[in-house]
Amino acid sequence: MTDTVFATATAGGRAALAVVRISGPGARNAVAALAGQVPPPRRASLRRLRAPDGGVIDEGLVLWFPGPASYTGEDSAELHVHGGPAVVGALLDALHLQGLRLAEPGEFTRRAFENGRLDLAQAEAVADLIDAETEAQRRQALDQLDGRLSRVQARWREMLLDALAMLEAAVDFADEELPADVAQRARPSLKALRDEVAAALADARRGEQVREGYRIALAGAPNAGKSTLLNALAGRDAAIVTDIAGTTRDIIEVPLTLAGHRVILADTAGLRETTDRVEVEGVRRARAWAETADLRIWLVEAGDAGSTPPAGYEENDLVLLTKRDLGDPAPEALGRPFTVRDPGDLAWLLDVLSDRVTQALSGGGPPAATRLRHREHLAEAADRLTSALAHDEHLELAAEDVRLAARALDRITGRLDPEAVLGRIFASFCIGK
């Protein structure tokens, strides 16, 4: 990080304003060269910005953030100028002529992490906040950026260090004047932590669903009305609708927002036996998408409906009986009569889906994991803690499992200080008194 980097922090193209960020050891000299002098820290100052040849580039606001009290932890600056492409281009050229380097994607946040301003979980939250499309995504990203997930990890890490200190002391200082049950004292906290991690692991999928979207598959036989329903819910012609069976061959995904949550609604190929090679692949993809969906809506023609659920049906799935004009459903038919031409039916379905999404994603508070990476580390930590508790007599193996559990958890935030274990031992026990 010896280079000084710069980049536009606003979208390209014509705009009222543009923001150019600078960070690195040469930031002060760069600002002085452009603006004539460096303004007071954290105070927006109107300055005339000049190119190396003395020509005026623009008149804009300059903000100076001396390190380490900056986003990146380095000397940094922001230049707020008019957003025309010519102005921005001239400003970037002037910075390049001073020997500064164009920043790589994510480099400002990478520097913030490497300088200890953010941990990995918070750095991920920055990206999630930028990408947030719904209120739920925004709230979750802000919670994570505020350090909620990191504080949970820090508390777990303290519990692990305490337990590891006891186990290491029992192994390495067995001849010293230590309590006989020092190793056993670690078990209650390890059990409690294992249960917490297991609970977080069970809830981890919810955090991923908020980020990526709750997945709803429309499934059923050809011409059951899946594409018509997709278009009705999307409010546009997202899928082709014809009376030809097998019109939909691939997955058509449409993003929706229900109850403040992102939802991915998918129209799939009609499920039937076929010899058409293209349709066979479409059916395979439809089944695969439906199997991994969070909710399946099965569309069944009312005249074909019976009491037997469709193949692949799960207990919480919805069944809609369509095309009532072709025949009434049998009295024992599984499902609810439905037509997209009835505004009341559509309103009912939207209410049901909103309730389902809210129940699935609103949980009992912010999740302790929001990405697959977090879930994998939680699973590894839970396995290591279970293994450690199984080593009643082999304390060396138990200590190693606890150490590996700590490393797995710490990969979520990106930090681990092995020396803290030794420091905890000497702080907790009077070795050699």
C-alpha positions in Angstrom: 0.0 0.0 0.0 2.8 2.4 -0.8 1.0 3.6 -3.9 -1.4 6.5 -3.8 -4.6 5.7 -5.6 -7.6 7.6 -7.0 -11.0 6.7 -8.5 -14.4 8.2 -9.1 -16.8 7.3 -6.3 -19.9 8.1 -8.4 -21.4 6.6 -11.5 -20.0 7.5 -14.8 -21.7 9.7 -17.4 -23.3 13.1 -17.3 -24.4 14.1 -13.8 -24.8 17.2 -11.6 -21.9 16.2 -9.4 -19.1 13.7 -9.3 -16.9 12.6 -6.4 -13.2 11.6 -6.9 -11.5 9.9 -4.0 -7.7 9.8 -3.3 -6.0 7.7 -0.7 -2.4 7.0 0.2 0.9 8.6 1.3 0.9 11.0 -1.6 -2.7 12.3 -1.0 -1.6 15.5 0.8 0.8 16.5 -2.0 -1.8 15.7 -4.6 -4.5 17.9 -3.0 -2.0 20.7 -2.5 -1.0 20.6 -6.1 -4.6 20.7 -7.3 -6.1 23.1 -4.8 -3.1 25.3 -3.9 -3.3 24.2 -0.2 -4.7 21.5 1.9 -7.9 22.6 3.7 -8.6 21.9 7.4 -9.5 18.3 8.2 -13.0 17.1 7.6 -14.3 20.5 6.5 -15.7 21.1 3.0 -13.7 23.9 1.4 -14.5 25.6 -1.9 -11.3 25.5 -4.1 -10.3 26.2 -7.6 -8.7 23.0 -9.0 -5.9 23.4 -11.4 -4.1 21.0 -13.8 -0.3 20.6 -13.7 0.0 23.3 -16.4 -1.9 25.8 -14.3 -5.1 25.6 -16.3 -8.3 25.6 -14.3 -10.1 22.3 -14.3 -13.2 23.3 -12.2 -14.2 24.9 -9.0 -15.4 22.4 -6.4 -15.4 21.2 -2.8 -12.3 19.6 -1.3 -12.5 17.4 1.9 -9.3 16.4 3.6 -9.2 13.3 5.9 -5.8 12.8 7.5 -5.0 9.2 8.5 -5.6 7.2 10.5 -9.0 8.9 11.1 -10.2 8.2 7.5 -12.2 5.5 5.8 -9.1 3.8 4.6 -6.9 4.6 7.6 -4.6 6.5 5.3 -4.4 10.2 4.3 -7.4 10.6 2.1 -9.3 13.2 0.2 -12.5 13.7 -1.7 -13.0 16.1 -4.6 -16.6 17.1 -5.3 -16.8 18.6 -8.8 -19.3 19.1 -11.6 -20.3 15.8 -13.1 -19.6 16.4 -16.8 -17.4 13.8 -18.5 -14.9 16.5 -19.6 -14.5 17.9 -16.0 -14.1 14.4 -14.5 -11.7 13.3 -17.3 -9.5 16.4 -16.8 -9.3 15.8 -13.1 -8.4 12.2 -13.5 -5.7 13.1 -16.0 -4.3 15.6 -13.6 -4.0 13.0 -10.8 -2.4 10.5 -13.2 0.2 13.1 -14.3 1.1 13.5 -10.6 2.1 9.8 -10.5 -1.0 8.5 -8.8 -2.5 5.2 -9.8 -6.1 4.4 -10.7 -7.5 2.3 -7.9 -8.5 -1.3 -8.5 -12.1 -2.4 -7.8 -12.7 -2.5 -4.0 -9.2 -1.2 -3.3 -10.4 1.6 -0.9 -12.3 -0.9 1.2 -9.4 -3.4 0.9 -7.1 -0.7 2.4 -9.6 0.0 5.2 -9.5 -3.7 6.1 -5.7 -4.0 5.9 -5.4 -0.9 8.1 -7.8 -2.2 10.7 -10.6 0.2 10.0 -12.9 -2.7 9.0 -12.9 -6.4 9.4 -13.9 -8.8 6.6 -17.5 -9.0 7.6 -17.8 -5.3 7.7 -16.1 -5.0 4.3 -18.6 -7.4 2.9 -21.4 -5.3 4.4 -20.1 -2.3 2.4 -20.7 -4.2 -0.8 -24.1 -5.5 0.4 -25.2 -1.9 1.3 -24.2 -0.7 -2.2 -26.1 -3.5 -3.8 -29.2 -3.3 -1.4 -32.4 -3.1 -3.4 -34.9 -3.7 -0.5 -35.5 -2.3 3.0 -34.6 -5.7 4.5 -31.3 -5.8 2.6 -30.4 -2.3 3.7 -31.1 -3.0 7.4 -29.2 -6.2 7.3 -26.2 -4.6 5.6 -26.2 -1.7 8.1 -26.3 -4.0 11.1 -23.3 -5.9 9.7 -21.4 -2.7 8.8 -22.1 -1.4 12.3 -20.2 -4.5 13.6 -23.1 -6.6 15.0 -21.8 -9.8 13.3 -18.3 -8.9 14.4 -19.3 -8.3 18.0 -20.9 -11.8 18.0 -17.7 -13.2 16.7 -15.6 -11.3 19.2 -17.7 -12.6 22.1 -17.4 -16.2 20.8 -13.7 -15.7 20.4 -13.4 -14.6 24.0 -15.2 -17.7 25.2 -12.9 -19.9 23.1 -9.8 -18.1 24.4 -10.9 -18.6 28.0 -11.5 -22.3 27.3 -8.3 -22.8 25.4 -6.3 -21.1 28.1 -7.6 -23.6 30.6 -6.9 -26.6 28.4 -3.4 -25.3 27.4 -2.6 -24.7 31.1 -3.7 -28.2 32.0 -1.5 -29.6 29.3 1.6 -27.4 29.4 1.7 -26.6 33.1 0.5 -29.9 34.6 3.2 -29.8 37.3 2.3 -26.4 38.6 0.0 -25.5 41.4 -3.2 -25.4 39.3 -6.7 -26.5 40.3 -7.2 -30.2 39.6 -10.4 -29.6 37.6 -9.0 -26.7 35.5 -9.6 -28.6 32.2 -13.2 -29.5 33.2 -13.9 -25.9 33.8 -13.7 -25.3 30.1 -16.5 -27.8 29.2 -19.6 -25.7 30.2 -18.5 -22.7 28.1 -17.6 -25.0 25.2 -21.0 -26.6 25.3 -22.8 -23.3 25.5 -20.7 -22.0 22.6 -21.4 -25.1 20.5 -25.1 -24.6 21.0 -24.9 -20.9 20.0 -22.9 -21.7 16.9 -25.3 -24.5 16.0 -28.2 -22.1 16.4 -26.5 -19.5 14.3 -25.8 -22.2 11.7 -29.4 -23.2 11.6 -30.4 -19.6 11.0 -27.6 -18.8 8.5 -29.8 -19.5 5.5 -32.1 -16.7 6.4 -29.3 -14.1 6.1 -28.4 -15.5 2.7 -32.0 -15.3 1.6 -32.3 -11.7 2.6 -29.1 -10.9 0.5 -29.8 -13.0 -2.5 -33.6 -13.2 -2.5 -36.4 -15.6 -1.4 -36.8 -18.1 -4.3 -40.3 -19.0 -5.5 -40.8 -21.5 -8.3 -43.9 -21.7 -10.5 -44.3 -25.4 -11.4 -46.7 -27.7 -13.1 -47.7 -29.3 -16.4 -47.4 -27.5 -19.7 -50.2 -24.9 -20.3 -51.2 -24.8 -16.7 -50.9 -21.0 -16.6 -47.4 -20.5 -15.1 -46.3 -17.9 -17.6 -49.6 -16.1 -17.3 -49.3 -15.9 -13.6 -45.6 -14.8 -13.8 -46.6 -11.9 -16.1 -49.5 -10.9 -13.8 -47.3 -10.9 -10.7 -44.5 -9.1 -12.5 -46.8 -6.5 -14.0 -45.3 -6.9 -17.5 -44.9 -9.5 -20.3 -41.8 -11.2 -18.9 -42.7 -14.6 -20.4 -44.2 -15.6 -23.8 -47.8 -16.9 -23.4 -49.3 -19.2 -26.1 -51.6 -22.1 -26.3 -48.8 -24.3 -27.6 -47.6 -26.8 -24.9 -44.0 -26.4 -24.0 -43.5 -22.8 -25.0 -41.3 -22.1 -22.0 -38.1 -24.1 -22.3 -35.8 -22.3 -19.9 -36.0 -20.6 -16.5 -37.4 -17.1 -16.6 -36.5 -15.2 -13.4 -38.2 -12.0 -12.3 -37.2 -10.0 -9.2 -40.0 -8.7 -7.0 -40.2 -6.9 -3.7 -42.7 -8.3 -1.2 -43.1 -7.0 2.3 -39.7 -5.2 2.0 -37.9 -8.3 0.9 -36.3 -9.3 -2.4 -38.0 -12.3 -4.1 -37.0 -14.2 -7.2 -40.0 -15.6 -9.0 -39.2 -18.2 -11.6 -41.4 -19.5 -14.5 -40.2 -23.0 -15.4 -40.7 -25.5 -18.2 -43.9 -27.6 -18.1 -43.2 -30.9 -16.3 -44.0 -33.9 -18.6 -42.4 -36.8 -20.3 -41.0 -35.8 -23.7 -38.6 -36.9 -26.4 -37.8 -33.4 -27.5 -34.1 -32.9 -26.6 -34.5 -29.2 -25.9 -37.6 -29.7 -23.8 -36.0 -32.6 -21.9 -33.2 -30.2 -20.8 -35.8 -27.5 -19.9 -37.7 -30.0 -17.7 -34.5 -31.0 -16.0 -33.7 -27.4 -15.2 -37.2 -26.8 -14.0 -37.0 -29.7 -11.6 -33.6 -28.6 -10.3 -34.7 -25.0 -9.7 -37.9 -26.1 -8.0 -36.1 -28.5 -5.7 -33.8 -25.7 -4.4 -36.6 -23.1 -4.2 -37.8 -21.8 -0.9 -41.4 -22.1 -2.0 -43.1 -23.9 -4.9 -46.4 -22.8 -6.4 -48.0 -25.7 -8.2 -50.5 -24.8 -11.0 -52.9 -27.6 -11.8 -55.8 -27.4 -14.3 -59.0 -27.6 -12.3 -60.4 -30.4 -14.4 -57.3 -32.5 -13.7 -57.2 -31.8 -10.0 -57.5 -34.6 -7.5 -56.6 -35.3 -3.9 -53.1 -36.5 -4.8 -50.4 -33.8 -4.7 -48.1 -33.2 -7.6 -44.8 -35.1 -7.7 -42.2 -33.0 -5.8 -44.9 -31.4 -3.6 -43.8 -30.4 -0.1 -46.1 -29.7 2.9 -45.8 -25.9 2.8 -46.2 -25.6 -1.0 -49.1 -23.8 -2.6 -51.4 -25.5 -5.1 -53.6 -23.3 -7.4 -56.4 -24.8 -9.5 -56.5 -22.9 -12.8 -58.6 -22.9 -15.9 -61.9 -23.4 -14.1 -63.7 -22.7 -17.4 -62.5 -26.1 -18.6 -64.0 -28.0 -15.7 -64.7 -27.7 -12.0 -62.3 -29.4 -9.6 -63.3 -32.5 -7.8 -64.7 -32.0 -4.3 -61.6 -33.6 -2.7 -59.2 -31.7 -4.9 -56.0 -30.4 -3.2 -55.6 -26.6 -3.7 -57.5 -23.4 -4.2 -59.4 -22.3 -7.3 -57.6 -19.4 -8.9 -57.6 -17.2 -11.9 -55.4 -14.3 -12.8 -58.4 -12.5 -14.3 -59.9 -12.0 -10.8 -58.2 -9.1 -9.0 -59.3 -10.6 -5.7 -57.4 -13.9 -6.4 -54.2 -11.9 -7.3 -54.6 -9.8 -4.1 -55.1 -13.0 -2.1 -52.0 -14.6 -3.6 -49.8 -11.5 -3.0 -51.0 -11.4 0.7 -50.1 -15.1 1.1 -46.7 -14.7 -0.5 -45.9 -11.6 1.6 -46.9 -13.5 4.8 -44.7 -16.5 3.8 -41.7 -14.3 3.0 -42.1 -12.3 6.2 -42.3 -15.4 8.3 -39.3 -16.9 6.7 -37.0 -13.9 6.7 -38.0 -11.8 9.7 -36.8 -14.2 12.3 -35.8 -13.3 15.9 -33.3 -10.6 15.1 -30.4 -10.0 12.7 -28.7 -13.3 11.6 -25.2 -14.1 12.7 -24.2 -15.0 9.1 -25.2 -13.6 5.8 -23.1 -15.4 3.2 -22.3 -19.0 2.2 -18.7 -18.3 3.4 -19.9 -17.5 6.9 -22.1 -20.6 7.0 -19.2 -22.9 6.0 -17.0 -21.4 8.7 -19.8 -21.8 11.3 -20.2 -25.4 10.3 -16.5 -26.1 10.7 -16.5 -24.4 14.1 -19.5 -26.4 15.3 -17.8 -29.7 14.2 -14.6 -28.8 15.9 -16.4 -27.9 19.2 -18.3 -31.2 19.1 -15.0 -33.0 18.6 -13.3 -31.1 21.4 -16.1 -32.0 23.8 -15.7 -35.7 22.9 -12.0 -35.7 24.0 -12.5 -36.1 27.8 -9.1 -37.6 28.4 -7.0 -36.4 25.5 -6.6 -32.7 26.4 -4.1 -32.1 23.7 -6.6 -33.1 21.1 -9.4 -31.1 22.7 -7.1 -28.0 22.8 -6.3 -28.4 19.1 -9.9 -28.7 18.2 -10.7 -25.5 20.2 -7.9 -23.8 18.4 -9.2 -24.8 15.0 -12.7 -23.8 16.0 -11.3 -20.3 16.9 -9.5 -20.1 13.5 -12.7 -21.1 11.7 -14.8 -18.5 13.4 -12.1 -15.9 13.0 -12.0 -16.4 9.2 -15.4 -14.7 9.2 -13.9 -11.4 10.4 -10.4 -12.1 9.0 -8.4 -11.8 12.3 -6.7 -14.2 14.7 -4.0 -13.4 17.3 -2.3 -16.7 18.5 -0.3 -14.7 21.1 -3.6 -13.8 22.8 -3.9 -17.4 24.1 -0.5 -17.3 25.9 -1.4 -13.9 27.3 -4.7 -15.3 28.6 -2.9 -18.1 30.4 -0.6 -15.9 32.3 -3.4 -13.5 33.1 -5.6 -16.2 34.4 -3.2 -18.3 36.4 -0.2 -17.4 38.6 2.2 -19.8 36.9 5.4 -20.5 38.9 4.5 -18.6 42.1 
